[in-house]
Amino acid sequence: GRPASRPQTSWASRLDVRKMTRDGVLVAGSTTTWRWSNGLLATITAKEASIEVAYRYTFAEGERDVQAQVWLEQTPCQFGGSRAWFACPRCHGRVAILYLWGYPRCRTCCRMGYPSQSEDATGRSWRRTHKIETKLAGGAREWNYRRPKGMRKATFERLREAYWREDEIRDHALMDFMARMPGLF
C-alpha cells in the first residue's frame, strides 16, 4: 500500500464515549481501570461533568505519568434523553473518540489518519470484496455461491456482479504492477 505519512488510529489506544456510556463508566463517582491490547493501563474516574484519565505513557524521551481531565458535553436527543460527548482537551471540539497518543486528543489534534487512507487500489478492492461476501453469505460463515434465503433476486444479482467486478479490478491492478516491473517477471 501507500506508505503511511502520519500515525494511524489503529496504533493508539482510544476512549470511546459511546462504549463508556454503555458500560456505565461515566456515572459520577465511579472509578474504572481499562487495559488495552498494547499493554496500556488507564484509570478513569468519572465526575459530574468530566472524567479524569491517568496512565503511564512511553514518550520518545522515556516513560511519563499522564493525568488529564476531559470535559463531557451533553446534547439532547430527538425523542428525549441526552447523548454524551468528549470535549477534546486541545481544540475543545466535540468528539466521540479520544486517542491516548501521548496526551488524550481527538484524531485531528493527533494528526492521525485511518488505516484505509493508506491502502492501495488492491487493498481497497479486497476490503470491498469482503463486505460484499459478508452480505452474500447472509449470516453464514462464508458465501457458498447460492442466493441466501430471503434475499431478493435483483439484490443477489447486483451483489454478485459487484463481487466479480472487484475480482477484475484486482487482476488489472496486478497486471499494471507487472508491467511496471519489467525485469522482475
C-alpha positions, 0 to 999 in steps of 0.5 A: 500500500501507500506508505503511511505519512502520519500515525494511524488510529489503529496504533493508539489506544482510544476512549470511546464515549459511546462504549463508556456510556454503555458500560456505565463508566461515566456515572459520577463517582465511579472509578474504572481501570481499562487495559488495552491490547498494547499493554496500556493501563488507564484509570478513569474516574468519572465526575459530574461533568468530566472524567479524569484519565491517568496512565503511564505513557512511553514518550520518545524521551522515556516513560511519563505519568499522564493525568488529564481531565476531559470535559463531557458535553451533553446534547439532547436527543430527538425523542428525549434523553441526552447523548454524551460527548468528549470535549477534546482537551486541545481544540475543545471540539466535540468528539466521540473518540479520544486517542491516548497518543501521548496526551488524550486528543481527538484524531485531528489534534493527533494528526492521525489518519485511518488505516484505509487512507493508506491502502492501495487500489488492491487493498481497497478492492479486497476490503470491498470484496469482503463486505460484499461476501459478508452480505452474500453469505447472509449470516453464514460463515462464508458465501457458498455461491447460492442466493441466501434465503430471503434475499431478493433476486435483483439484490443477489444479482447486483451483489454478485456482479459487484463481487466479480467486478472487484475480482477484475479490478484486482487482476488489472491492478496486478497486471499494471504492477507487472508491467511496471516491473519489467525485469522482475517477471 
